[in-house]
C-alpha cells in the first residue's frame, strides 16, 4: 500500500472515531429516556431518601402556606387521584389529578359562577366538556387546549343557538345558527363568520340560497319569496357590482317593484347579528398550585406550579438534573461534552410537547404583517435571526415554564413564515398540530445521522434534531431553496416549515437545533411498503425475507423488487421534475439524498400478502375479489379525469399507479434493477426527495477516497454532487416507467 493510500485511510479512520464519539454525545432535548424509566428512577431515589420505604398515595387534607386548600388523594408532594383544590381567589377544581396536573374528568368553577365540567389534559380543557358562563351561556362539545375545536352546541346568553363545527374557538365548517327572532342560517362558516355556501331563512318565509363572504351575500345567489317568486343574480354590498333578474311566481307578470336587493344588507340582515359570546377571565391551565419541592422534609419552602406543570417565579431548578439539552459548548462545538442527568418525571412525560407548546404559541402565533412572496435579500441573511429570552417566571411576552432559563432562536423567520404561506399552511392549524396536547411521538431512535425524529399526532409534520453543519447548509442554500419552490409547484424536494434553536443560558449554554418538515406519508391510506432509494449498492440492503417485512420497515436499493408505472402525463411531469430537482441540488453541492417511496397496495389478503391485479380480472374487464368488486384499469383511468379526484392528487401524493414485480438474477450480486416478471399490482403511490442537507465536505471526500480503495467507486454513496445527481437520475428513470 502506498504512503498516499495509507494517509487517506488514517485520515478516514480519525474522522470515523470523531463521528462515533459525537454519536455517543447525542443527548437530545426531546427526551431519550422513556416515561417508564423515568418513573423507575424517581422511585428509586424516593425509596433511598425515605429509608427504603416505597411511597404510596393516601388521603390527605392540606392547608397550604399561601392559604390554598386541598383535600383528596396525595402522592409524594402532588395531588394524584381524586381530589378537590380551592384557591384563595375562589377558583375550585374537583376531579382527577395526575402528579399535580388536572388530568381526566373534573369540574372547574370560577368565582363569577362560571363552570367547566368535562375532560382535562395537562391542565387544559381538552376533550368533551360543558362550559357554563356567568350569564348562563353554555357550550357543550369538543375542546383542544382550552379552545372549542370540533363539534359543539353553543347556547348564547341572549337566546341564540349555534350547532355545528368549531376550529380554534370560532365557528368554522358546517353549522346552523338560530336567532331568537326566528331567523336561521344553515351552511358554511369561517373564522366565526358566515362564509361559503349556505341558506338564510327569515321568519316571514323569505330565504336566500347562495354564496357568502364576511357574513353577507357575495357572488351568485337566489332570493325567494313564499309565493314562489325569486330574484337570481350576482350579489355584492357594492351597488355597482349588484345585478340580477326578478322572476314572478306562476304565470303572473307583475313584479315586486318596491323591493331592492340592497335591502337585504341594510334591513333584512341587520337584525340578525352573530353573538360574540363571553370570554373566560382566567383559564384553568393558568392557575398555580402550592406544592413542596421534595419529600425529604427539612422545612423546604413550597414552590408554585401551574396545573399544566409550569413552575412559577423564584423557583431554583438544578441545572444538572435536566437532560433536555444537547451537549455543546458556548461556541457550538462538540468539545468537552457534559452528559445530562435524568429528567424529573413530570418533564419526561411530554418534554418536547411542553416546550414547543409554550414557545411556538409565542413565535409562530404572534401577529405579523402579511408577507409578500417577493422577499428582499436581507431576509435570507444568516444574521437574520430572532433571539427571545424565556425566564422561568415568564415575561410580558413569554409564558412561565418549568425549565432553567433558556433562549429561543428563529432562523430567518420571515422566510419560513412566507414558505408556510407558499405551502398554504394555516398558522393556527400549524400550531395546533405541533403544540397540541400529546402532540409529538418519537418516530425512531437515532439512526446513522444521530438525529432524533418526532411526528405530530395528526401525522402532518416531522421534527428532526440537526447538527450545526446541517443548519449552515440550509441557511446557505435557503434563497435558492425558496426560489425553487416558487418556480416549481410540483417539486419533489422536502418541505421545510421552520428552523429553530434552543439554548440554555446557564454556565455551559447547551444548544439543540431542529427543523420542522412535512411528512410525506401523511395519508388515510396504509403504507404497506417503504423504500429509501439512492441509486448506490454498497450497504444498500435490509436483507429481510418477504415474510418478515413490516409496514414500517425501511427497504433500500437492493431490496427493491418493483418497477413503478405511472400514467403518461404524470410520468412525463415526473421526469421533468426529477431533472429540475437534481439540477437544483447539484448546483447547491448537495449529495447523499434519497427518493423516499411509499406504496399502498389496493389488494392485500387477511394475512398481509400482496394480491396481484391480474388474478382479479374477469372476462368482462372488471376486477373481483372475496371482498367485492374492485376498480378495473379503465375505471382507474376514468377516476383520473374526475376533477374532485384530481383535487386530492398531485405529483408524489395520492397517485393511482401500477407496479410490476421484478426478480434479480442469482449470478449478479450488484444488479440494482431486477428483471420484470409480468406480475402487476394496483397501488396508491407517495414519493419525494429527502435528506437534502449533506454537502460534499471534507469528511465525505475522505469517505469516498477510503471506500474507493476497497470497492467499486460507482457503488458507494459518497460521490461528487455532479456524479451523484447523474447516477441518481439514471437509477430513478430505470425504476419508473410509463404505463402502456
N, C-alpha and C positions, 0 to 999 in steps of 0.2 A: 504494500500500500504506500502511495506517495505521501510526502510530507504535507502537500496541499490537501489531500483527502483526509489525512489524519487530523489536520487542523479544523477542517469543516465538521468532522464527527465530534471532536471535543467541544467545539462551539455549540453544536446542536445539543449535545448531552447536557451542557451547562444550562442552556435555555430550558430543556425539559425539567431539570431539577428545580429551576425557579418557578416554572409553571405548576409543578406538583406541590411545591411549598405554598404557592398562592392559593391553590385549591383548598389546602388544609386550613387556610385562614379565612375561608369564605363563610364567616358567620353573618347571617342576613338579618336585616331589620324585620323581616317578615316572619320570624318565628320558626326556627328549625326544629324545635322540640315540640312534641305533641302535648295536648292538654293532659292526657292521662299521665305522662311522665312528670309533668309539672306538679300535678296533684300529689303523686307519689313522693316527689322530692320535698314538697312543702310539709307533707305529713311526717316524713322522717325528721325534718327539722323541728316540727312541733313536738314530736314524741321525745326528742332529745331534751328540749327545753322544759318539758313537763315531767321529767323523771321517768321517761319511757312509757307513760300512760297516754294512749291514743285519745284524742278529744272526740266527744260525741255532742250532737245537738241536744239542747234541753230547753224547757220552758223557762222564760225569763221575763222579768219586769224591771225596766231600767229607766231611771230619771237621769238624763244625760246632763253634763255640766253646763251646757248652754241653755237648758230648760226644755229641750225636746224630750218626748216621752215615747217609749216603745214597750210593747208587751207582745210576746209570742215566742216562736222558736228561735233559738240563738245558737250559732256555731262559731267557736273561736271568738272573733270580735265583730261578727256581722250578723244581721238578720238573715235567717236561712230557713225557709219553710213558710208556714202560715204566720202572719203577724200584723200588728197594727202600729203605725208610726204617726205621731202627732207633732207637727212643727209648731213653734211658738207663734207663728203668724196665723195659725188657724187651719192650714192645709193638713189633710189627713189622707193616708193610704192604708187600706185594709186589703190584704190578699197575699199572694205568693211572692217569696223572695228567693234569691239565689246569690249567696256571697255578697250581700249588701245591695243587690240590684233588684228592682221590681221586675219580675220575670214570671210570666204565666198569667193567670186570671186575677183580677183585682179591681178595686174601686178607689178612685182618687177624688177627693172633694176639696173644693175651694171655699174660702171664707165668704165669697159672694153668693154661695148657694149652688154654683155650677158643679156638675159631677161628670166623671167619665167612668163607665163600668164596662170592662171587657178585657182584651188581651194586651199584655205588655211584653216588650223585648228590650232588655238592657236599659230600662228606664223610660223608653219611648212608648207612646200609644202606638201599637203596631199589631195588626191582625183585625179581628172583628170586635167592634165595640160600639157603645151608645154614649154620646156626649149630650148632656142637657145643660144649656146655658142659664145664666141668672134670670133672663127674661123668658125662660121656658121654651126657647127654640131648641130643637133636638136634631141630632144626626145619628142615624143607625146604619152602619155599614162597615166598609173596609178602610183600614188605615195603614200607612207606612211612615215611620219616623215622624209621628205627630201630625201628619198630613192626611187628609181624606184622599184616598187613592184606590180606585176600583169601583165596585157598585155600591151605591148608598142612597138612602132616602133622607132628605133634609126638610124638616118642618120649621118654617121661619116664624118668628115671634108675631108677625103681622097676619099670619094665617096662610101665606103662600106655601106651596109644596113642590119640591123637586124630587123626581125619582129617576135615577139614571147613573151614568158613568162619571167618575171624577179622576182627575190627574193633578198631582201636586197641590191639592187643596182647593181646586177650582173645577167647575163643571166642564168636562171635555169628553167628547164621544157622543153617544146617543142618549137622549133623555127627554123626559116630559116635565114641563113646568106648568103648574096650575095656580092661577091667581084667585084671590078671594072674590073678585068681581065676576067670576065665571069664565073668563077667557083662559085659553090654554094653548101651549105650543108643544109639538112633538117633532123632534128631528135632531140635527147635529149641533154640537156646541164646541167652542174652543176658547180656552183661557177665560172661562166664566161668562162668555157671551154667546148669543145665538150666531152661529156661523156655519155655512154649508147648505145642505138641503133640508127643508122642513116645512111643516104646516102649522099656521097660526089660525085658531078658530075663535071668533068673538062670541060672546053670549047671545047676541042677536041673530046668529046663524051665518054671518059673513065669514069668509075664510080666504086665506092666501096660501097658495102652494107654489114653492119655488126656491130660488137661491137667496141666501142671506149673507151679510157681511157686517161685522161690528154691531150686531143687534138689530139691523134694519134690512128690508129687502134690497137686494143688489144683484142685477143680472136678470135672467129670464124668470118669469113668474106669471101666475094667473090669480086674479082676484075674482071670487064668485059670490053671488047673492043667493039667498034662499029660493028665489023664484026661478032660478036656472040661468039667469043672465050672467055674463062674465066679461072680464077685461083681461087681455093677454098681451104681453109685450116685454120690453126691457125696462127695468126699474132702477131708479137712482135718486138720491136726495138732490142731485143737481137737475133742475127742471130742463136744462138743455139736453141732457142725456136721456131723459124720460121719454119714451114713445111706446105706443101700443094701439090696440084696436078693441073697441067695445062691441060685444055681440049680445043682442037682446034675447030673451027667452022665447022658445017656440017660434011661431010664425009672426010674432009681433015685430014691427019695425020701429017702435017707439024707443028712444034712447033716454038713458038717465043723464040728462044734460047738466044737472046740478052737481053731479059727482066729479071730483077732481082727484087724480092719483096722489097729489101732494097731501091730501087729507089723511092718507094712511100714516105718513110720517108726523104731521103736525097735530093730528087729533086722535086717530084710532089707536096708535101705539103709545101715545103719551101717558095714558092711564095704566099702562102695564109695564112698569119698570122692574128689572131684576133686583131683588132684595140682596144687599151685600152680606147680610148675616153679621154675627158678632165675633170679635177676635178674643182668643184666650189670653188672659193677662200674663200668666206665667205658666210655663209648660212643666209637666211632671219631671222631665229629664233635667230641668234646671234647679230642682230642689236639692238641698245639701243634707247629708246625714252626718251626725256627730258619732264617730266610732273611734276605737282605740287602735294604736299602731300595731300592737302585738299582744300576745298572751303571756308575756314574761312578767307582767306586773311591774312593780317598782315605781309606780306613780308617774308613768309617762303621760304626756299631755295628749288629749284627744285631737284627732285630726278631722277636718271637714271634707266630706266627699259627696259628690252628686250621685243621684241614684243610677246614673249610667256609668259610674266608675271614675269620674274625674275628681282629682284631688284639688282642694281649694288653696287659698293664699297661705303662705308661710310654712308649708309642709316640706321638710327636708327629705329628698329622695336619694338614698345612697347610690352613687353612680355605678359602683362595682357590682350592684345586684341586677343590672339591666343588660339584656342580651339583644337589644333592639337594633344595634348599630354594627355596621361592617367595620372591621379593624383597619383603620388607616391613620396615618399621621396628618398633621395640620396641612401639609402641602399636598396631600392626596397620594403619597407614595405608599408602597406596601412594606416599608421598613418598620422594625420594632413593633410587631403586632401585639395587641392585648386581647386575650380571649375573654369574652364576656361571661359573667356568671348567669345562672338560670334566672328567668323572669319570675316575677310574682305571679301567682296563679290567676289573678283577675286580669292581668295583662295578657297572659298566654292564651286566654280563650279566643280573643279576636285581635291580636296585636296590630296587624296591618289595617284591618277594617276600622278599628277605633281611631288610629292616627289619620288615615285617609278621610274618614267621615268628617273629622273636625277641620282638617286643613283644606280639603278640596271644596267644601262648602264656602270657605273663605276665598280661595284663589280662583276657582272656576266660576263660582256663583256670584261674585261681586259684579255690580253693574259696570258695563263697558260700552262705549260707543260702537255702533255697527261698523265693522271693519270693511273697507273696500278690498276687493281682490287684488288691486294693484298696490303692492307693498313697496315701500322705499327700501333701498339697500341697507339703511341703518337698522331695519328690523331684523336682519339676519346677522348682524354683528355679534361675534362671540361674547362681547362685553355686554350685550343686551340681555340682561337677566335681572330679576327682581328678588331681592332677599327680604324675607319677612321674619321678624323675631317673634317666637312663641314662648313667652314665660309661663310657668305652671299656673300662675294666678290669673292669666289672661290679661288682655288689654281692651281698649275701647274697640279695637277692630279684630281681635283674635279671641277664641274661646279658651277657657281654662282647660287644663288637661292633667293627666297623672304621670307624665314623664318628666325627666330632667329638662331644663330649658334647652330649646333647640332652635335652629334657623331653617327656614324652608326656602328653597330657591326654585323659581320658574325660569327655565331657559327659553329665550326668545318667545315670550308669552303671546305677543301679537301674531306671530307666525302660526303658532299652534292653534290659537283661537280662530284664525282665518282658515286654517286647514279643516278644523271641525265644521266650520260653516260650509266649506267646499264639499265636505263629505256628507252634508245635510244632516248633521247631528244636532239634535235639540239639547241646549245646555242643561235644562232641568232633567231630562231623561238620562243624560250622561252622568250627572251627579247621583241620581237615584241608582243607576246601575253599579257605580263604583262605591258609593258611600252608604248604601242601604244596609240594614242590619243583616248579619250573617252573609254579607255580600261576596266575600272572597274565599276561595278554597285553593289549597295547594294542588297544582296540576301534576308536578313531578318533583323528585329530589334532584339536586344539582347534577347536570349531565357533564359532557365533555368540556363545556364552556365554564362550568362552575356557577352559572346563573340559576336563580330560582324563578319559577313561573307560577303565577296565580291567575285564576279565572273568576270573573264576576258571576254572581248567582244566576243571571239571565243569559250567560254564555256569550254575551256580545263582545266583551273586552278581555284581553290578557295583560297582565302586568309582569314585567321581566326586570330583574335587577341587572345592572350594567356595570361594566368596567369603565374606568376613566378613559381608556383608549377608545372604546366604542362611542362614548359621548363626544369625544373630539372628532371622530369620523363623521358622526351625524351632523354636528354643528358645521363642520367644514363643507358638507355636501347639501346642507339644508336648502339653500337657494335653488340649486339645480333640482333637488327633490320636489320642491314646491312648484317650480315651473313645469316639471314633467307631469305632475298631476293636473295642472291647469290645462296642459296641451292635450293630454290623452285620458279621457274619461274612463276608458276600459283598461287602464294599466293593471298589470297583474302584481305589481310591487306592493309589499306590505304597507298598510296604512298606519301611520303613527299619529296619535291624538294628543300626546303631551309628554314632555321631558322634564323631570324634576330631580331635586336633590334634597336630602335632609341631613343636617349637620348639628351634632351636639355642641354646645358652647362650653363644655367643661374642659378640664386640663388636656385631654387627648384629642378632642374635636374629631370624633369619628364621623364618617360620612357613609351614606348609601345613596346611589343614583339608580333611578329606574325609569322605564319607558312604559307608556300605556299604548297598546296597539290593538287592532281589530282581530277578532277570532274568525278565521276563515271557515271553520266548521260550525258556526252558529246556524242551526237549521232544525226544522221539525223532523228531518229525515235522520234515521240512524246511519252513522258512518260505519260500514262493515269492513272496509279495507283502507289503510292509510299508508302512503308511500312518500318517502323523503328521497328525492332523486337529484343527483349531481352530474351524472354522466361519467363518473370515475368508477373504478372497480376495486382498488386496493382497500380492503377492510369494509367494503360496502355490502355487507350481508348480515342478516339477522340469524340465518341458519336455523329456522324453525320449520318443522313439518306442518303441512296444511292443517292437520288436526289440532295443533297447539296454538294456531294463530287466533288471537282475540281481536275484538273491535278496537281496542286501544293499542295494539301492537304497532310500532312504527317500523315498517318494512323499508328496505333500501334497494339500491340499483340491482344487485344480483338476486334479490328476492322477487323482482318484478316478473310477473308471468301473464301480462296482458298487453295488448295494443289498444289504444283509445281511439274510437272512431267518432268524429264529430260531423254534424250536418254541414253541408257545403259552405254556406255563408259564414257559419261560426268558425269552421276550420280556416277559412281564408283570413278572417279577422284575427284568429288566434296566432297564425303565422306572422302577420304584420305586427301584432303587439309584442310578441316574444322578441322579434328583431329590434323594435324600438326600446324595449326594456333592457335588453342586453347591451345595446349601444350606450344607453344612459349609464349603466353600471360599469361598463368598460371605461368610459370617459372619466368616471369618478374613481378609477383604480380599485374597484371592488371585486373580490373573488370569494370563492367558497360558499356562494349562495346555493339555494336548493329550490326545486319545484316541488311544493307540497301538494299531493293529490289525495282526495278523499272520494271513495266510491260508496254509494248506496245502491245495493242490488235490489231490483224490484221483485225478485222471486228468491226467497230463502226458505228452506224446509224448517220444520219444527226443531230439528236437531242442529240447525245452523248451517247446513250445507247449501252451497250456491246452486241454483237450478238454471241450466242453460235455457235460453229463449226458444231454441229450435225444438226442444222437447215438448213445448206447449202449443205449437202452431198446428191448427187443424186444417182440413181441406178447404175451408171457406176463407182462410187467411186470417182468422181470428184466434186469439190465444186463449187457452183454457188451463185450469189447474184445479186442484182439490178445493182451493179457496174461492172458486167462482171465476167468471170471465175476466180476462185481462186485456190490456190495450195491444192491438197489433201495431206493426211498424207504420202502417198507413194512418192509424189513429194517432200515433205519436207525432207524425209529421203534421197532421191536422191541428193538433194541440199547439204546435209551434206557431200557427197562423192566428191563434186566438189572442186578441190584444190583452185580455185580462191575464192570460198565462204569460205573455211576454213581459208584463209589468214586474213579475217576480223572477225573471230570468235575465242574467247578464253574463258577460264573459267570465267564466270561472265560478259562477254561483248558480245553483239550482238548474244545471244544464242537463236536459234529457240527452242521452247518448247510448251508444253500444260499445261494449268491449269484447275483444276476441282473445281467447286464451292462447298462450304460447308455451313452447317447451324447448328448453336448451338441450343441445347435443351433449352427451356424456363425454365426448372426446375433446370438448372445448371448454377449458376451465374459466376463461375470462370473456365468454360470449355475453355481451350486455343485453342484446335483444334476441329472444328465442324465436323459434320457427312457429308460424301460425298453425293452429290445429283445426280451424273451422268451427270451433265451439264458441257461440256468441251468448252474451248476457245483456239484458236491458238494465241500464243504470241511470242514476242521477249523479252528476259529477260536480266536484268542487276542486279548484286548484288555484295556486298563487305562488309568487316568488317570495321566499322568506330568507332570513339571516343575511341581510344586505349591509352589515356594518363591519365586515372584515376587510381591511385594506391589505395590500401586498407589502407588509412591513418587513423588517429585518428578520423577525422570527419565522415568518412564512418563507422568506428566501432561504434561510438556513434549513428549514424543514424540506424544502424542495431539493436543495443540494444534497442533503443527507440521504433522503429516500431514493434519489435518482441513482445513487451508487449501488443500491441493493435491488431496486425494482425498475420496471419499465416506466420512464418518466411520464408517459401518456396515461398511466393507470392511477397516478396519485392525485389527490385533491388539490394540494397546494401548488398551483402553477401561476404563471404571469396572467393578469386580468384579461389580456387580449386572447391568449391561448385558452384560458378558462371559458371565456364567452363563446369562442368558436366551437370548442368541444361540447359545451352545454347545449348550444343550439343544434349541433349535428345530432346529438342524442335525442333531444326533445322532438325533433322533426322525424325521427325514426319511430318513436313510440306513439306519436299522434298521427292520424291519417284521416283522409276524407271518407265519409260514409258514402257508399255506392248503392 
